[in-house]
Amino acid sequence: MYECGLVASVKRSAAFDHIVTRAILAGCRPVLPDVGFYPELLPQSLHSMCLYPMKDEPLADLLMFAMEGAESWRAPDLRETFDRYDPVTACRAFDDRIEQVAVAAEIGR
């Protein structure tokens, strides 16, 4: 991922795609369908250069555009946006919440 520079997906209704999120965080330029969670994943400012309608020709056009401009791609810092998808962050939040519930239950006895 650190060397390829580009990540593409053709998943029509992805509820989540951990490979794409990791690749974007590694600096890869995304080429993703404009369906599923992908539009939520990227800031609106990146939609026109990273998302495509689910048809062959727009995908091919966007891939060509992305490969031609691969050297000029500057991956934006999306760590804050992606924190909600990080498994370690999510597990810590779950653990913290369970601990809060356990403490509240113990106090209520």
C-alpha positions in Angstrom: 0.0 0.0 0.0 2.8 2.4 0.8 4.3 1.9 -2.7 1.3 1.5 -5.0 -0.1 5.1 -4.8 -3.6 4.2 -5.9 -6.5 2.1 -4.5 -9.6 1.2 -6.6 -12.8 -0.4 -5.6 -15.8 -1.7 -7.6 -17.9 -2.8 -4.6 -21.5 -1.7 -5.3 -22.9 -1.6 -1.8 -20.0 -1.6 0.6 -21.1 -1.1 4.1 -17.4 -0.8 5.0 -14.1 -1.5 3.3 -11.1 -1.7 5.7 -8.6 -2.3 2.9 -9.6 1.0 1.2 -9.5 2.9 4.5 -6.0 1.6 5.3 -4.8 2.3 1.8 -6.1 5.9 1.9 -4.4 6.4 5.3 -1.2 5.0 3.7 -1.4 7.8 1.1 -3.0 6.0 -1.8 -5.3 8.0 -4.1 -8.8 6.5 -4.0 -10.9 5.6 -7.0 -14.2 4.5 -5.6 -17.8 4.1 -6.6 -20.2 6.9 -5.6 -22.4 4.4 -3.6 -22.3 2.6 -0.3 -20.3 4.3 2.5 -17.6 5.7 0.1 -19.2 9.2 -0.3 -19.3 9.4 3.6 -15.7 8.3 3.8 -14.3 11.2 1.8 -14.7 14.9 2.3 -17.0 16.6 -0.3 -14.0 18.4 -1.8 -12.5 15.0 -3.0 -15.7 13.5 -4.5 -15.2 14.8 -8.0 -11.7 13.5 -8.3 -12.1 10.2 -6.3 -15.7 8.9 -6.9 -17.2 7.6 -10.1 -20.8 6.5 -11.0 -21.1 2.7 -11.2 -20.5 2.4 -15.0 -17.5 1.1 -16.9 -16.6 4.2 -18.8 -16.5 6.7 -15.8 -14.3 4.2 -13.9 -11.9 3.9 -16.8 -11.8 7.7 -17.2 -11.1 8.2 -13.5 -8.5 5.6 -13.4 -6.7 7.2 -16.4 -7.0 10.6 -14.7 -5.7 9.2 -11.4 -2.7 7.4 -13.0 -1.7 10.4 -15.1 -1.8 12.7 -12.0 -0.4 10.1 -9.6 2.9 12.1 -9.1 1.0 15.3 -8.2 -1.5 13.6 -5.7 -1.1 14.9 -2.2 -3.0 12.8 0.2 -5.0 15.0 2.6 -4.7 14.2 6.3 -7.8 12.2 6.9 -6.7 10.6 10.2 -9.3 12.4 12.2 -12.1 11.4 9.7 -10.9 7.8 9.7 -10.6 7.5 13.5 -14.2 6.4 13.7 -13.4 3.4 11.4 -10.2 2.3 13.2 -10.8 -1.0 15.0 -8.5 -0.2 17.8 -10.2 3.1 18.5 -13.6 1.5 18.3 -12.7 -1.3 20.6 -11.3 1.2 23.2 -14.5 3.2 23.0 -16.6 0.0 23.5 -14.3 -1.0 26.5 -14.7 2.5 28.0 -18.4 2.4 27.6 -18.7 -1.1 29.1 -16.6 0.0 32.1 -18.9 3.0 32.6 -22.0 0.8 32.6 -20.4 -1.7 35.0 -19.4 1.1 37.4 -22.9 2.6 37.2 -24.4 -0.8 37.9 -22.1 -1.3 40.9 -23.0 2.1 42.3 -26.7 1.4 41.8 -26.6 -1.7 44.0 
